[in-house]
Amino acid sequence: MLAVESGTVIEGISWEENPGPDGEPEITVIARVRPHRRRAGRCGICGRRCPGYDQGERRRWRALDLGAIRAELEGAAPRVSCPGHSVTVAAVPWARHGARHTRAFEDTIAWLACAASKATICELMRTGWRTIGHIITRVAAEAAAGTDRLAGLRRIGIDEISYRKGHKYLVVVVDHDTGLLIWAAPGRTMKTVASFFDALGPDRTAALTHVSADGASYIATVVSARAPAATQCTDPFHVVSWAADALDQVRREVWQAARAQPGGSDPRRRGRRIIPSSAGDARSLKRTRYALWKNPDNLTDRQQAKLAWIEKTHPYLYRAWLLKEGIRVIFALKGQPEAAREALARWLRWTARSRIPQFVELGRQIRKHQAGILASIDNSMSNGLIESVNTKVRLITRVAYGFHGPQALIALAMLSLGGQRPALPGR
C-alpha cells in the first residue's frame, strides 16, 4: 500500500493528528522504516558501500496518499564517508538522494506534470509549486543519467524556440529517426550549438549524415566546422516564408505608392486627431494580403477575384506573386532531383532579371543556401518534425503558465518529449 521499493523494512505503523490548512484536523499515517542490511551503509550518490560517519538524524519522506489520508515514511538518515564524495547521507531504497519524497510520489508528480498544469498537481497532490519544479528536475536528471540519448544519431534537426519574453530562447535538437527530443539548452548563439557537439563528441559527430535547420547562419557555421561530412538541409518552409516576406514588402510598397496618388487617401477627423485612411486602389490593395499569401488551391472565390484584379491592374505586384509561387513549385518536385535543380536554376535567372529589388536580394540569399535547398529536396527532409516538437514545448509552457528559468522547462520537455516519462507506480 505504501508503494516502497524492495529492500525496505517496515518496523511499525502509527498515526498522528495535526491541524489542516482549513483548521480541521488532518490525520497522517506514519510508517517507521529502515533499509535492509544489504542496502544499508551505501553512498547516496554513487551507491558504493562505505564506512559509517555518524548516525545523522531522523527524517520523514512524503509518500503517496492512502486514499484521502496523508502518508509519510519515517527513518534514520545516517551519514557515510565516501572516498569519492566525502561525507554524505547514506542512500535509502525508498527515495532519491536529497529528496524528501518517496520515489513513487516523485514519479507520480513527473507523470502528471507531462499532462497537467502545476496548479492542478498542487491541488491534487497537496504539495508546493516550487517543490514540483525540483521533483521534475531530479527525475529528469536520473532518467538522463540512465540512458544515452546521443547514441546512434544519424539524422538530426536543429532549431530555436522562444520560451519567454525578452528574447529568451532555447536551442533544441531532435532525432529525425525516432522523433524524440534529444538535447536542449538556453541561448541562441554559436556557442550554444557548439556545446551540443561538445556533448556529442568527435566520434559520434563524424557518424552524422544529415543535419536539417532553418538556414540560420549561427547554426550552419558551427555545423560546417564541427560536422563537415554531414549534409546540411535547409528547411523548405522557411525558404518559402522568405519569399512570402519579400512579397509582402512589395505589396506594402505598391500600396504606399497608391496612397500617394490623387484620391488614394481619405483623411478622417476623430476629435482633434486626423487619422489617415486608404481610398480607391489603395484600399483594395490593403485588403489583398491573404489573397497573396495563401496557396492558390486554398483561395476563396472572393480572394481569387482579388488576385485576378491584381493581375490586370498591378502587374509589378503580380510578378512578385508569381515569383513566390515559383519557389513553392520547386519544393513540390520531391523525388525528382534533376527537375528540381533545373527549376531552381531557372527561378534564380528569372529573379535576377525581375527588376524587383526585394526578390533580387532574395535570389542572392537563396544562392547562398542553394546546396542546402537541393539537399532537402533530394533527401525529402525538412524541419517539420522539429516545428512539431516546438509546438509541444510551447504547449508545455502554456499549460504550466510559464517558467522562471529554462532548466525546469528543459527537464519537463525531456520527460514529455524525450521518451523519459516515468511509468505510474504499480503500472
Secondary structure, 3 states (H helix, E strand, C coil): CCCCCCCEEEEEEEEEEEECCCCCEEEEEEEEEEECCCCCCEECCCCCECCEEEEEEEEEEEEEEECCEEEEEEEEEEEEEECCCEEEEECCCCECCCCCEEHHHHHHHHHHHCCCCHHHHHHHHCCCHHHHHHHHHHHHHHHHHHCCCCCCCCEEEEEEEEEECCCEEEEEEEECCCCCEEEEEECCCHHHHHHHHHHHCHHHHHCCCEEEECCCHHHHHHHHHHCCCCEEEECHHHHHHHHHHHHHHHHHHHHHHHHHCCCCECCEEECCEEECCECCHHHHHHCCHHHHHCCHHHCCHHHHHHHHHHHHHCHHHHHHHHHHHHHHHHHCCCCCHHHHHHHHHHHHHHHHCCCCHHHHHHHHHHHHCHHHHHHHHHHCCCCHHHHHHHHHHHHHHHHCCCCCCHHHHHHHHHHHHCCCCCCCCCC
